Amino acid sequence: MISFSGTRSGRAPLTWGQRAIWDAIRRTAPDDHYFNFGRVLEVPRGARPASAAHVSRGIGLLVERHEALRTLVGPGPCQILHDRGALPVRVAAGADPAAVLAELSATAFDYEHEWPLRVALVTGGGLLSEDEVTHVVLVFCHMAADGLGAEQVVRDLRLFLLRGALPGGAPPQPLDLARWQESPGGRRQAAGAAALWEREYRRIPATMFGLPSAAEERPPIRRAALTSPAIDLAAQRLAVRHGTSTSTVLLAAVSALVAEVTGHGTVAVLPIVSNRFGRDTRTAVTTLSQEGLFVLGTGSGTARGTAFADLLAAARPAVLRAYRSGYHDPGDRERIAAETSRERGVPIHPYCCFNDMRFTERATDHDDERIRRARSETSLTWPLSQDELNCRFCVHVTDAARISVTADTRWLGTADIERYLLGLERLLVEAALR
Amino acid sequence: MLRERLAELVSQSCDGEISAAEALEATVPLSYLGLTSLAQMRLIDTLEREYGVEVDLGGDIAFLDSVDGLAAWVSAAR
């Protein structure tokens, strides 16, 4: 156990980000371990040998510094910050860190009673002493952190191990964010975002995948993961050629292909937005990311007929609107969805999301031959199946050459999922080679 | 002064990918030099805080692509 003793305790409403994850968790239960995620930190050379006691002290300091790591869900729901407690730590001698990570991620958190961070220290192995820590495994409850928040925790731990102290002051905490979001400034932000949702919800198609597939699998949720160096190279070339990011290139291509598959001329995709555009929130450890609303008119409904340049020209301002709509009050969004659904006589929800999980991206130009040759390295696997998901079609970019689709086969069968991913590769490669 | 300050903000928004001097002298749109949509959003957030203005993302946002465009926009919006 690691005992910790922070400077304050308190209670506040959920922040917008916490509320968004909470809703997603409730809709996905009992498969909500889906939202757990983790990181493995290899103890840096300059910090070795590191004893279990020393690493544990660092983790204790992190939990004291980042209040999200000692915040639980309370009735309402609300967030309850505890000032003190003890965090269980597992010591796994000679274990495979990836296996420990998978094991610690496999079960849902007890959101009201369990600290939102699971820790294991991998020790020993080979010639090392049994007490020497080689890897730290951290599994996060998504209520406490998103990918960038977790990255900050890992960075802080690394710095502690190298320097023996944590630099700088603490970033804003979930309790402070919740209070700001209720202030006049927060309400102004919410109103700006709500206006974007409201405008689009009156005109977008009711949903993206609205026709039953007649190809339901058991269990119905399936994930296909495409490993494609060609997509990476093609997206980089398109980003350089058109003066944009590979993230925007991928979002535009994903949207164009959704248009092609579904026949919708206007496509609505919910990209996960980091909501870390302000200087103060960039290093906050909390779950800030939320869905934004990206709406793209693809004209005829087919990607082939539209030049990629035109698609990107339309995508650029649409991406900024999506970014702004991301930092919204889920209560506003729920109200807008209910109102527009009533007015239009059909439930409005895109059920189509896009999550670019990369922390950094690079784009350089590559020649035709290299892109062409890379296509032979493409492979596809089916790494996940489960019963429940709060969406019908989720695209994840885990690294530049790995893109997955997690879909509800009641709306898009496995053959179509595979066709979609290979079609995405073809669209990007053809556009890059043009 | 306004142009210099805006060039600094452009540089900060993209973590120095473009220097303030490069932003001032740019002859191609800033997005081609590395001002990505993420950096544009940081820039918008900073502009709104520093100048007390609001950027309407429903309108034309071509002004984000040059320091002169930004300066003209800020001068008109203030």
Interface residues (C-beta under 8 A of the other chain):
Chain A: G192 L196 R199 G243 T244 S245 S247 T248 S274 F277 G278 R279 R316 P317 V319 L320 R321 Y323 R324
Chain B: V28 P29 S31 Y32 T36 S37 L38 Q40 M41 R42 I44 D45 T46 R49 E54 L57 G58 I61
